[in-house]
């Protein structure tokens, strides 16, 4: 992702995308990653909504789409 596009993301959004990549590299769902690391599922949901409202971003669309799909499959468990 280029620097200008990355600058448009909030700190929380950038951390979210890092965590998506980490969960993928560990071979676990994003929800499992958040639970294993003691992270807030509410914050996960909030950041996903923020990114969804902003629309796709160059360079992170593939990561975001795969994370979004994984979370929707498990969405019933979200607070």
JOHU-V423445 format. One record per residue. N is the residue number from 1. OMEGA is omega in degrees with one decimal (* if undefined). Layout:
# JOHU-V423445
n=N omega=OMEGA
n=N omega=OMEGA
This chain:
# JOHU-V423445
n=1 omega=-178.3
n=2 omega=-173.3
n=3 omega=-179.6
n=4 omega=179.6
n=5 omega=-179.6
n=6 omega=179.3
n=7 omega=179.9
n=8 omega=179.5
n=9 omega=175.8
n=10 omega=177.2
n=11 omega=178.4
n=12 omega=178.9
n=13 omega=177.5
n=14 omega=177.5
n=15 omega=177.9
n=16 omega=-179.0
n=17 omega=174.9
n=18 omega=-179.1
n=19 omega=175.3
n=20 omega=-179.9
n=21 omega=179.3
n=22 omega=178.8
n=23 omega=178.6
n=24 omega=-178.9
n=25 omega=177.1
n=26 omega=179.0
n=27 omega=179.2
n=28 omega=176.4
n=29 omega=179.4
n=30 omega=178.3
n=31 omega=178.4
n=32 omega=178.9
n=33 omega=-179.3
n=34 omega=179.5
n=35 omega=-178.2
n=36 omega=-177.8
n=37 omega=177.1
n=38 omega=-178.9
n=39 omega=-176.0
n=40 omega=175.3
n=41 omega=175.5
n=42 omega=178.8
n=43 omega=176.1
n=44 omega=-179.4
n=45 omega=-178.6
n=46 omega=-178.5
n=47 omega=176.9
n=48 omega=177.7
n=49 omega=179.6
n=50 omega=-179.5
n=51 omega=178.7
n=52 omega=179.1
n=53 omega=179.9
n=54 omega=-178.5
n=55 omega=-177.1
n=56 omega=177.4
n=57 omega=177.2
n=58 omega=176.4
n=59 omega=-179.9
n=60 omega=-177.6
n=61 omega=-179.1
n=62 omega=179.3
n=63 omega=-178.4
n=64 omega=-179.3
n=65 omega=-178.6
n=66 omega=178.2
n=67 omega=179.9
n=68 omega=179.1
n=69 omega=-179.7
n=70 omega=-177.8
n=71 omega=178.9
n=72 omega=-179.6
n=73 omega=-178.1
n=74 omega=-172.4
n=75 omega=-176.9
n=76 omega=-177.8
n=77 omega=-177.3
n=78 omega=179.5
n=79 omega=*
